[in-house]
Amino acid sequence: MDQFATLFANNRAWAAARRQSDPGFFRRLCAIQRPDYLWIGCADSRVPANEIVGLDPGELFVHRNVANVVAPGDVNALSVIQYAIDTLQVGHIIVTGHYNCGGVLAALSDDGKPPLSDWIDHVRRVRNAHAVELDSLPDQEIRWRRLCELNVAAQVRTVCATPLVQSAWARGQKLAVHGWIYDLSDGLLRDLNISTNGPGVRIQKIP
């Protein structure tokens, strides 16, 4: 198909440009990856993790799903976290949401069909936990933005509560967990100031 031919042509052009600017790039890429960061983000095509933080392949370990959820019992997410901590020895886990997230918007209603609606229930629980605050906001757009932030904070707490992270801290491994949010309107990341680097460190309520 023509669109696939374009993709392969783009790939060849990208690889050639990489080799020209950095002849050893692919040789280094074949070595064992040693990223310092695990990025847990949304699967939204407008939020390319490496690109928005300016890191090359091999510098950011990435897990993405709808609405950047870390669900207890999600073997996929937990396997990524385990590999990042135990094998890659990352120093930072960064949960990154984004404004205008379709998954978060879906959580403000009860519409949808399984399996997606079942997945969005994780965000609906965040919505329900903050119903008083969200209902006090003047319009749907502001509620949507706020729930995007609250969802990041909730996922940071879930990451911190996993036995994987708790065990890393218990054995003295240096590991911090952070919550960020990305704004599609200006391309900028915002630190929600809810970072923690050890058990018993309270995650502050985001402003």
Secondary structure as UniProt FT lines:
FT   HELIX           2..21
FT   TURN            23..24
FT   HELIX           25..29
FT   STRAND          37..42
FT   TURN            45..46
FT   HELIX           49..53
FT   TURN            57..58
FT   STRAND          61..65
FT   HELIX           66..68
FT   TURN            72..73
FT   HELIX           75..82
FT   HELIX           83..87
FT   STRAND          92..98
FT   TURN            99..100
FT   HELIX           102..107
FT   TURN            114..115
FT   HELIX           116..129
FT   HELIX           131..135
FT   HELIX           140..161
FT   HELIX           163..170
FT   TURN            171..172
FT   STRAND          176..183
FT   TURN            184..187
FT   STRAND          188..191
FT   TURN            199..200
//
